[in-house]
Amino acid sequence: MRDDSVAFVEVKSWERMPITELERVVDARKRRRLRLTSQAYLQRYPVLATFRRRYELLFLADGGRTVRHMTVAVGE
């Protein structure tokens, strides 16, 4: 949590694909899964339900030496 938001973060590590191409894996299915997972979490911890939700992806490459961050809009 930071300020008035709670972040849901997914970490991906793929060595077979250039890190610049990884953003393409965030399709509609992935966005839906992120949204549903956060909703299930907030049902379990309702005290966090008043916070604004953020969805973040971290892409790792080169054995974790290269990191790329992406904020995702999942459509609440």
C-alpha positions in Angstrom: 0.0 0.0 0.0 1.1 3.5 -0.7 -1.0 6.6 0.2 -4.6 5.8 -0.7 -3.9 2.8 -2.9 -3.2 -0.9 -2.8 -1.0 -2.4 -5.5 -1.5 -5.8 -7.1 1.8 -6.8 -8.6 2.6 -9.7 -11.0 6.2 -10.6 -11.8 7.1 -12.2 -15.1 10.5 -13.7 -16.0 10.9 -14.8 -19.6 14.3 -15.4 -21.1 13.0 -16.5 -24.6 11.5 -13.2 -25.5 13.1 -9.7 -25.7 11.9 -7.6 -22.8 10.6 -5.0 -25.2 8.1 -7.6 -26.5 6.7 -8.7 -23.1 4.0 -6.0 -22.9 2.1 -8.0 -25.6 1.4 -10.7 -23.0 -1.0 -8.4 -21.2 -4.0 -9.2 -23.2 -7.7 -9.0 -22.2 -7.6 -12.4 -20.6 -4.6 -11.3 -18.4 -6.4 -8.0 -17.4 -9.5 -9.9 -16.5 -7.5 -12.4 -14.3 -5.8 -9.5 -12.5 -9.1 -7.9 -11.8 -10.8 -11.1 -10.5 -7.8 -11.9 -8.4 -7.8 -8.5 -6.8 -11.5 -8.7 -6.1 -11.1 -12.1 -4.4 -8.3 -10.6 -2.3 -10.4 -7.6 -1.3 -13.3 -9.9 -0.3 -10.9 -11.7 2.0 -9.5 -8.4 3.4 -12.4 -5.9 3.2 -10.5 -3.3 5.2 -8.6 -2.6 2.0 -11.7 -2.3 -0.2 -11.8 1.5 0.4 -8.3 2.0 -1.1 -7.8 2.8 -4.8 -6.5 -0.3 -6.7 -3.3 -0.2 -8.9 -2.2 -3.0 -11.1 1.5 -3.3 -11.8 3.6 -5.8 -13.8 7.3 -6.3 -13.4 9.1 -8.0 -16.3 12.5 -9.6 -15.5 15.1 -10.6 -18.1 18.8 -11.5 -18.1 18.6 -13.5 -14.9 16.8 -10.5 -13.2 19.4 -8.0 -14.2 17.0 -6.2 -16.4 13.6 -5.0 -15.0 10.8 -3.3 -16.8 7.8 -1.9 -14.9 4.4 -1.4 -16.4 1.2 0.0 -14.9 -1.9 -1.9 -16.2 -5.4 -0.6 -16.7 -7.8 -3.5 -16.1 -11.1 -1.8 -16.3 -13.0 -2.0 -13.0 
